[in-house]
Amino acid sequence: MIATLLGPAAAPLSFESALQIPTSTPLSMFCIGDNLELLYGETVSRVDATFRRIPTFGRDTIRKINKNVSLMQNLAARDYEDFLQVSLPVFEGLFGTHNKNVQHLLFDLNAVHSFAKLRLHSDPTLDVLDRHTSQLGKSLRVFKNHVCPAFSTKELAKEAGARQRRQAKDQQKRGSTLRSKKAAQTPNKKVFSLSTYKIHALGSYARFIRMFGTTDSYSTQVGELEHRRIKRFYSRTNKVFRYVRQVTGHERRVRIIQSIKQRLEDRNSTAPRVPFQHKDPLLVTDPRTHYHISMDRSLFYNISRWTEEHEHDLSVKHFLRKLKIHLFCRLTTQNDSGDISLEDRSQVIIDSNRMYLHKVLRINYTSYDLRRCQDSINARTHSDIMVLSPDSDDDEHPYLYARVIGIYHVNASLQDEPLKQMDFLWVRWYAMEDNQSCLEDQASS
């Protein structure tokens, strides 16, 4: 399994590297996984199920994994990248005494992959990339010399089937009808190899970035993705007579339709663009604002009645008190919520005691490479978030993690002051869990 992940993701510099290097290494991991399946039961199927259970993050940082990763079929470079990014918790605890070496290898792969794909580099970041690349070489040799020999790895079922079909086709061309059924049905031994150009080229990434700039400037991903568009046009032709002319005709019609659509949008630039199919209209977000939620007020709860209906739900316990403390701190710009008294909370007035519900929150931000970006939070589909921890102690974890339960706003104010719309998220904070394997947690559940 791990070898499969090492394949495309171990070479993060170019589109071809992202496809080929992770293929070789993760394939070795899935071959090891097949061996583990014989030892420990349905290990591979459990790993596939764990991959599918991983939630999405951001708009395209981590996409939904709907396929069986162990099959490694019909995958693009972005799929391998997603597999690599989430591989650490999935493979944790799977390899027994070799678990530490495997985890170090996956971490080093993620580090090199992340730094090599940065769109803005400096001398310190390139020095860090150099160090991670050296560590990755050590981890790969440990994986080759110590982890792989501990397992008798063989071909995956799809690889054995493809080999058998090739052999049958070659024998048919030669006119031979004799075939060894035993040889055809026996999977060949699979050995992980470090003697490939893609792995050899890893050590030159930092040097080439210094010479030619960041990798997004000369990536072949754009051209490779264009092949997919042409193939879609090819499926609409008769595939026999003058199919090239038919493909160019389809491309020309699509371009004309897109230009008409663009002219209509330019003519009516105030038209709302709703990127999600829902009944909560959200207009185009002003890039100068920090965040944006809908102004819709059609769906609301009476807070007192709602809390009474969920009085046995522990997550709703003291909801109104916590909400008023939060609102009082924001209305008075007070940072310490521990000193809020009952008298202070009674000053907070919530209009009609109503809490309005929303589906989507959009957030504008500037990325590390000085690009204006936008992300969205949806309590149903993209609910997991991470924020910087307010605790500045070096011993503390630098981030906080949470799941968004709902997106709301209330019209509130202090006594004798005008009402203000106060937007807020209701979240459930995650706690840090040590020495907990993702695979063991799934087995216990």
C-alpha positions in Angstrom: 0.0 0.0 0.0 2.6 2.5 1.0 4.6 1.9 -2.1 1.6 2.9 -4.1 1.4 6.2 -2.3 5.1 6.7 -2.7 4.8 6.4 -6.4 3.2 9.6 -7.7 3.5 11.7 -4.6 7.2 11.2 -4.0 8.0 13.3 -7.0 6.1 16.5 -6.5 8.0 18.7 -8.9 6.2 17.8 -12.1 2.9 16.4 -13.2 4.6 13.2 -14.5 6.5 12.8 -11.3 3.3 13.1 -9.3 2.0 10.2 -11.3 4.9 7.8 -11.5 6.8 7.9 -8.2 3.8 7.5 -5.9 2.8 4.6 -8.1 5.8 2.5 -7.4 6.0 3.1 -3.6 2.4 2.9 -2.8 2.0 -0.2 -4.9 4.6 -1.8 -2.7 2.4 -0.8 0.3 -0.7 -2.4 -1.2 1.3 -5.5 -2.0 2.4 -5.5 1.6 -1.3 -4.9 2.5 -2.3 -8.0 0.6 0.2 -10.0 2.6 -1.1 -8.5 5.8 -4.6 -9.4 4.7 -3.6 -13.1 4.8 -2.1 -12.6 8.3 -4.7 -10.3 10.0 -7.9 -10.7 8.0 -9.6 -8.0 5.9 -6.8 -5.4 6.3 -6.9 -4.1 2.8 -10.7 -3.7 2.7 -10.6 -1.9 6.1 -7.9 0.5 4.8 -10.1 1.2 1.7 -13.1 1.9 4.0 -10.9 4.2 6.1 -9.9 6.2 3.0 -13.6 6.6 2.0 -14.5 7.8 5.5 -12.1 10.7 5.4 -14.0 14.0 5.1 -13.2 16.6 2.6 -11.2 19.7 3.4 -11.5 23.0 1.7 -12.8 23.3 -1.9 -10.2 21.1 -3.5 -7.4 20.6 -0.8 -8.8 17.1 0.0 -11.5 15.7 -2.2 -14.0 13.0 -1.4 -12.5 9.6 -1.9 -15.1 7.3 -3.3 -13.0 4.6 -4.9 -11.2 1.6 -3.5 -7.6 3.0 -3.2 -6.1 -0.5 -3.2 -7.3 -1.1 -6.8 -5.3 2.0 -8.1 -7.6 2.3 -11.1 -8.5 5.4 -13.1 -6.6 7.8 -10.9 -5.3 11.3 -11.7 -2.3 13.0 -10.1 -4.6 14.9 -7.8 -6.0 11.6 -6.5 -2.5 10.4 -5.6 -1.9 13.7 -3.9 -5.0 13.3 -1.8 -4.1 9.8 -0.9 -0.6 10.9 0.3 -2.0 13.8 2.3 -4.3 11.6 4.4 -2.1 8.5 4.5 -0.5 9.0 7.9 -3.6 8.2 10.0 -4.8 5.6 7.6 -1.6 3.4 7.7 -0.9 4.1 11.4 -0.5 0.9 13.4 -0.8 -1.3 10.3 2.8 -2.6 10.0 3.6 -3.7 13.6 7.2 -3.2 14.5 7.8 -1.4 11.2 5.1 1.2 11.9 7.6 3.9 13.0 9.6 3.6 9.8 6.5 3.7 7.6 5.2 6.8 9.4 8.5 8.6 9.0 8.6 7.8 5.3 5.0 9.1 4.8 5.8 12.2 6.7 9.0 12.9 4.7 7.1 12.3 1.5 4.4 14.8 2.5 7.1 17.4 3.5 9.0 17.1 0.3 5.8 17.2 -1.8 4.5 20.2 0.0 7.7 22.3 -0.1 8.3 21.4 -3.8 4.9 22.6 -4.8 5.1 26.0 -3.1 4.3 28.9 -5.4 6.6 31.3 -3.5 10.0 30.3 -2.3 12.9 31.9 -0.4 16.3 30.8 0.6 15.2 29.4 4.0 12.3 27.4 2.4 14.7 25.9 -0.1 17.1 25.0 2.6 14.3 23.3 4.4 13.4 21.4 1.2 17.0 20.3 0.9 17.0 18.9 4.4 13.7 17.1 3.9 14.9 15.7 0.7 18.0 14.2 2.4 15.8 12.8 5.1 13.4 11.3 2.5 16.4 9.5 0.9 17.3 7.9 4.2 13.6 6.9 4.8 13.4 5.3 1.4 16.5 3.3 2.0 15.2 2.1 5.4 11.9 1.2 3.7 13.8 -0.7 1.0 16.3 -2.5 3.2 14.3 -3.2 6.4 10.5 -2.9 5.8 10.2 -4.6 2.4 12.2 -7.7 3.2 10.0 -8.4 6.2 7.1 -9.1 3.8 6.7 -11.5 0.9 5.1 -9.1 -1.6 3.4 -10.2 -4.8 1.5 -8.6 -7.6 -1.9 -7.1 -7.0 -4.8 -9.0 -8.6 -5.2 -6.4 -11.3 -1.4 -6.6 -12.2 -1.5 -10.4 -12.4 -4.6 -10.2 -14.6 -3.0 -7.7 -16.9 0.2 -9.8 -17.2 -1.9 -12.9 -18.0 -3.7 -11.0 -20.8 -0.5 -9.7 -22.3 1.0 -13.2 -22.3 -2.1 -14.7 -23.9 -2.0 -12.0 -26.6 1.7 -12.6 -27.3 1.1 -16.3 -27.6 -1.8 -15.8 -29.9 0.4 -13.6 -32.2 3.1 -16.4 -32.3 0.5 -19.0 -32.9 1.3 -20.9 -29.8 -1.5 -22.7 -28.0 0.5 -24.1 -25.1 0.1 -22.2 -21.8 1.2 -23.0 -18.3 -2.0 -22.6 -16.2 0.1 -22.8 -13.0 2.4 -20.0 -14.2 -0.5 -17.9 -15.3 -2.4 -18.2 -12.1 0.6 -17.6 -9.8 1.3 -13.9 -9.0 4.9 -12.9 -9.5 7.0 -11.5 -6.7 6.9 -7.7 -6.4 10.0 -5.9 -5.4 10.2 -2.2 -4.5 13.1 -0.6 -6.5 15.0 2.6 -5.8 16.7 2.5 -9.2 14.3 4.8 -11.1 15.0 8.2 -12.6 12.1 9.8 -10.7 13.6 9.0 -7.3 17.1 9.8 -8.6 15.8 13.3 -9.6 14.4 14.1 -6.2 17.8 15.5 -5.1 17.8 18.1 -7.8 14.5 19.8 -7.1 15.8 22.5 -4.8 18.7 23.3 -7.2 16.4 23.6 -10.2 13.9 25.8 -8.3 16.8 28.1 -7.6 17.7 28.1 -11.3 14.3 28.3 -13.0 11.8 29.4 -10.3 8.8 27.7 -8.7 7.5 24.5 -10.2 4.1 25.9 -11.1 5.8 28.0 -13.8 6.8 25.0 -15.8 4.5 22.2 -14.7 3.1 20.0 -17.5 -0.2 19.6 -15.6 -2.1 22.1 -17.7 -1.2 20.3 -21.0 -1.9 16.9 -19.5 -5.3 18.0 -18.3 -6.1 19.4 -21.7 -5.9 15.8 -23.0 -8.9 14.9 -20.9 -11.0 17.6 -22.6 -10.0 16.4 -26.1 -10.9 12.9 -25.1 -14.4 14.0 -24.1 -14.8 15.5 -27.5 -13.6 12.3 -29.1 -16.3 10.3 -27.4 -18.9 12.4 -29.3 -17.5 11.5 -32.7 -18.1 8.5 -34.9 -14.4 7.5 -34.1 -13.9 6.3 -37.7 -14.3 9.0 -40.4 -12.7 12.4 -40.1 -12.8 12.3 -36.3 -10.2 15.1 -36.0 -12.5 17.5 -37.9 -15.4 16.5 -35.6 -13.3 17.1 -32.5 -12.3 20.6 -33.7 -15.9 21.3 -34.5 -17.0 20.4 -30.9 -14.2 22.5 -29.5 -15.2 25.5 -31.6 -18.9 25.3 -30.6 -17.9 25.1 -26.9 -15.7 28.1 -27.2 -18.5 30.1 -28.9 -21.0 29.2 -26.2 -18.5 30.2 -23.5 -17.9 33.6 -25.2 -21.7 34.2 -25.4 -22.0 33.3 -21.7 -19.2 35.7 -20.8 -20.8 38.6 -22.8 -24.1 38.1 -21.0 -22.3 38.1 -17.6 -20.4 41.2 -18.5 -23.6 42.9 -19.5 -25.3 42.2 -16.2 -22.4 42.2 -13.8 -24.7 42.5 -10.7 -26.3 39.1 -11.4 -25.8 36.7 -8.4 -23.5 33.7 -8.8 -24.5 30.9 -6.5 -21.8 28.2 -6.5 -24.0 25.8 -4.4 -27.4 24.3 -5.2 -29.4 25.5 -2.2 -32.2 27.7 -1.3 -30.1 30.1 0.7 -29.1 32.8 -1.8 -25.6 34.2 -1.5 -24.5 37.0 -3.8 -21.0 37.5 -5.1 -18.7 38.2 -2.2 -17.0 41.5 -2.0 -13.2 40.6 -2.0 -12.6 43.5 0.5 -14.8 41.9 3.2 -13.4 39.3 5.5 -16.4 36.9 5.3 -19.9 36.8 3.9 -23.1 35.0 4.8 -26.6 35.3 3.3 -29.0 38.0 4.4 -31.9 35.5 4.2 -34.2 35.4 7.2 -36.7 32.8 6.1 -35.4 30.0 8.4 -35.0 30.8 12.1 -35.4 29.3 15.6 -36.9 30.7 18.7 -33.8 30.2 21.0 -35.7 29.5 24.2 -38.2 27.1 22.6 -35.4 25.4 20.7 -33.2 24.9 23.8 -36.2 23.4 25.7 -36.9 21.0 22.9 -33.2 19.8 23.1 -32.8 20.0 26.9 -31.5 16.4 27.0 -28.9 17.1 24.3 -25.6 17.8 26.1 -24.3 19.9 23.2 -27.2 22.3 23.8 -26.6 22.6 27.5 -26.2 26.2 28.6 -26.4 27.3 24.9 -28.2 30.6 25.6 -25.8 31.5 28.5 -22.8 30.8 26.3 -24.3 32.8 23.4 -25.0 35.8 25.6 -21.5 35.7 27.0 -20.1 35.6 23.5 -22.3 38.5 22.3 -21.5 40.6 25.4 -17.7 40.2 24.7 -18.1 41.2 21.1 -20.4 44.2 21.8 -18.1 45.5 24.5 -14.8 44.4 22.9 -14.0 42.5 26.1 -11.6 39.6 25.7 -11.9 37.8 29.0 -15.2 35.8 29.0 -14.5 34.4 32.5 -15.5 37.6 34.3 -19.0 38.0 32.7 -21.6 38.0 35.4 -25.4 37.4 35.3 -25.9 41.2 35.3 -23.7 41.6 32.3 -25.5 38.8 30.4 -28.9 40.4 31.2 -27.8 43.5 29.3 -27.7 41.6 26.0 -31.0 41.9 24.1 -31.7 39.5 21.2 -34.3 40.8 18.9 -37.5 38.6 19.0 -35.3 35.9 20.7 -34.6 34.6 17.1 -31.6 32.8 15.7 -31.4 32.8 11.9 -29.8 29.8 10.1 -27.6 29.8 7.1 -26.0 27.1 4.9 -22.7 28.6 3.7 -20.1 31.0 5.0 -17.5 32.4 2.6 -14.1 33.6 3.8 -11.7 35.8 1.9 -8.0 35.6 2.7 -4.5 36.3 1.3 -2.4 33.1 0.7 1.3 32.8 1.5 2.1 33.7 -2.1 0.1 37.0 -2.0 -2.9 35.7 -3.9 -6.4 36.6 -2.9 -8.2 33.3 -2.2 -11.7 32.3 -1.0 -12.9 29.3 0.9 -16.3 28.2 2.1 -17.7 26.5 5.1 -20.8 24.4 4.8 -22.1 22.7 8.0 -23.3 19.7 5.9 -20.5 19.1 3.4 -17.3 21.1 4.5 -17.7 21.3 8.3 -14.1 20.6 9.5 -12.0 23.7 10.2 -8.6 24.6 11.7 -7.6 27.9 13.2 -4.5 29.3 14.9 -4.3 28.7 18.6 -4.5 31.9 20.7 -2.1 30.2 23.2 1.4 31.5 22.4 3.3 28.9 24.5 5.8 27.0 22.5 4.8 23.7 24.1 1.2 24.0 23.0 -0.1 22.7 19.6 -0.1 25.7 17.2 -3.6 24.9 15.8 -7.1 24.3 17.1 -9.5 21.9 15.2 -13.3 22.0 15.2 -16.4 20.8 13.4 -18.9 23.4 12.5 -22.4 22.4 13.7 -24.2 25.5 12.3 -23.9 29.0 10.8 -26.2 31.6 12.4 -26.8 35.3 13.0 -28.8 37.2 15.5 -29.8 40.8 15.8 -28.6 41.9 19.2 -27.5 44.9 21.2 -26.9 46.1 24.7 -29.7 47.9 26.5 -30.6 51.3 24.9 -28.3 50.7 21.9 -29.3 50.1 18.3 -29.5 46.5 17.1 -26.6 45.0 15.2 -26.4 41.8 13.1 -24.0 39.4 14.9 -22.8 36.5 12.9 -21.4 33.4 14.6 -20.6 29.8 14.2 -21.6 27.0 16.6 -18.7 24.5 16.7 -17.6 21.4 18.5 -13.9 21.6 19.4 -11.7 18.6 18.8 -9.3 17.4 21.5 -5.8 16.1 20.8 -5.6 12.3 21.0 -2.2 10.7 21.6 -1.3 7.1 20.6 -4.5 6.4 18.8 -4.4 4.5 15.6 -7.0 5.3 12.9 -7.2 1.7 11.9 -7.6 0.5 15.5 -10.3 3.1 16.1 -12.3 1.8 13.1 -11.9 -1.8 14.3 -13.2 -1.0 17.8 -16.2 0.8 16.4 
